[in-house]
Amino acid sequence: MATRQEIIDTIDAFLEDRITLKEAIEWAQKESTRTPHREDPSSTLLTFIGSALFEDAIERSLKEQLLLDREVLVHGVPCPEEELGKTVEAFWLAYTPWEKIVLCQVKTMEGEKRILEVTEEGWDGTLLFHEDTSIPLRNGNSQDLMWEEIERKRDACCSGKITEEEFLCWILDQLQRENALHEYESLLFEYWRARRKDYLFTLEYVEGKNKSGKAPEALLKLVKSIKKKEEERSHPADAET
């Protein structure tokens, strides 16, 4: 297992040319499967591992990315995943070094009370926004919520067919449905974006999970597109035909 300090030390060693990229990748590959997320919240090990595979797709240089990762490791960020399935049913976390941290969570309190907690902080720890909203779980056997339905509602809000208030109310309604659990993190992102529309910022790091273990459809589509890109890189001739 790699500790947070060991990851910082490896970043420094690479940036100072004390180890090669190949050595850094080999170390990251060895440590990645046994290092808990709390020790590597910026996914620096994956940054090293993916630096060769996705070189053409990376928008910034490896050095620039590692400097961002290093700041995250030194500063520290919330780790709601440790409470997932305990006091947290789902979360959506996003942050950008030297700017903001946003954490949206569906939490279970004493007496089975459920709340949506939205917290936004500056990188210096200044509380910029906090909101708790009661979202009691409703009984019912409605159909599973699909990602396309979330898209349709968002597009309707953007086009003015429904108001932002109606969109927010619809999201809160979905967060009270157990059949929508697999899309909770997507709903949390949409809620924050609509609720804080005047305070949006570029999101450098984003993660979200729910206790169901079922990945949201949007994530599955992203993974599928990445796999397709890998196949095209491995078999360029097949991609052309």
Secondary structure, 3 states (H helix, E strand, C coil): CCCHHHHHHHHHHHHCCCCCHHHHHHHHHHHHCCCCHHHCCCCHHHHHHHHHHCCCCCCCCHHHHHHHHHHHHHHCCCCHHHHECCCEEEEEEEEECCCEEEEEEEEECHHHCEEEEEEEEECCCCEEEEEEEECCCECCCCCCCCHHHHHHHHHHHHHCCCCHHHHHHHHHHHCCEHHHHHHHHHHHHHHHHHHCHHHCCCCCEEEEEECCCCCCHHHHHHHHHHHHHHHHHHCHHHHHC
